Amino acid sequence: MLSNSCRYGIRAVIYLASQPVANGKTGIKKISNDLDLPAPFLAKILQQLAKQKILSSSKGPHGGFSLLMDPKKITVLDIVNSIDGSDIFTNCVMHNGSCESVGAEKKTCPLHEDYSKTRENLIKLFSSKTIFEMVTRANSNDLIAI
């Protein structure tokens, strides 16, 4: 449902939020090694989050990434919208675009009603989960891997 880019972005933001503030910026190599993610791909994702003012980015030997926003104010929905956009919440499951834009009769697809409820639940879930909550949960439960 979520793209790899979006999943990697969520994981990276949780990771950055779990880093001690005194450490300052965390380099892309450290992030990619610790999360076992490809560095060039991850760097593009993190730059995208920096453009959306979720992360701070700096170049150079002491450069890297850090949170620009308070983790209590960053929701999963913020990251999903920044990376994947809102299409997951508006597009039809079976067709490109919205259900109403399909065909001459502009009828909804057979899954429209059921998926509408799922879509609403996803929006509620993603908008209610903050990065701070996810870091807290990950730190308190050794079973959860970032």
N, C-alpha and C positions, 0 to 999 in steps of 0.2 A: 504494500500500500504506500508506504513512504519510500522515497528513493534512497539509494545507498548514500548519496550526498547528504541527505537530510539526517539519516541515522548516524552517520559519521559526525555531522555537525552537532547533534544532540550529545553524543558521547564526549566530544571534545569540549563542549561548553561545561558539561558536568565535571570533566577532568580539571579544567582550568579553575572552576569554582572551588574545587577541593584542594587547590594548591595554597600554601601559606601566602598571605598578602606580602609579607616581608621579602619573599623571593622575587617579587617584581614580575618581569616578563618571563614566559616559558618558551624556549625555542621549538621550532617545528620538528626538529629531529627528535627531541625528547618526547614531545607529544606523540609523534607517529610511532616511536619505538615502544613507549609505554602502553599505547592502545593497539599496537600491532596493525597500523593502518599505513597505506602508501603515502609517503611524505608529499610528493608533488600534488597529488589529488587532494589531500587534506589541506595543503597550503591554499589552494584555490577556494576551498569551502570556507576556510577561516577568513580569507580576504573578503569574501562575500559578506560574512557576518560583521566584519569590521566596517564595511561600507554602510551597513544597516545600523551602525552605532551600538551594536551589542558587544563587540570586542574592540580592544585597542591593539594596534599593530605598529611595530617599529622595526626598521631594518638595521643591519649592522651586527657587529660581533656580540653586542649585549642586547640585541633586539629579540623580538618574539611576540607573543600574544598574551593578553590578560583581559579580564572582564572590564568592560567600560561601564556597564550597568550593575546595579546591586542585584545579586542572585535572587533576592526575595522578590524582585520586580520583573525578572525574566521568566516568561512562561514557555512551555514547550510550543505553544501556538506561535509565539514570537519567532522561534527558530524555524518552525515548519513554514510559516509565511515568508520568512526571509530567504529560504533556500528553495522550497518547492512551489511557493506561491499558494494561492487560495483555490487552485483548480481541484484539489482533492475534495474540497467542500462544496464545489459548485458543478463539476462535470459529472456527466452520466457514467455509470459503471460500464455500460455496454457500448457506448458511442463516444466519439469526440464531441466536445461541447456539452451544452446542457440538453437534457431530455427533450425539452420543448423545441429545440432547434432541429430536431431530427425529422425528416420526412415532410411531405407536403401537408399532412394533416396536423402536424405539430402535436402529436400525442406523446405521452410519457412512455418510457420503456417498461417492460413487465416487472422490473425490480425497483422502480422508482419509489414507490410508497415504503417498501421495506428499507431501502437504502437511505431514504430521507431520515428515518429514525436513527439509523446508525451514524449518519453524518452529524446529526444534532448531538448525539452522545459523544462523538469524537471531538467536536468543538468544545463541549462542556469539559471533557476530560483534559484536553490539551490546554485550555485556557485556565483551568484550575490548578494545574501542576506547575509549581515554580522549580527553578533549578536548585534553589536552596533546599526545598523539600526532598528533591531527588538525591542531592549530595548527602543530606542527613540520613536518608533511608539507606543509601549505599554504604555509608560509614558504619551504620548500626547493624548491618546484616551482611555477614561475610559471604552469603550465597549470591548476592547481587554483584555482577561484574559490569563495569562501565564499558 
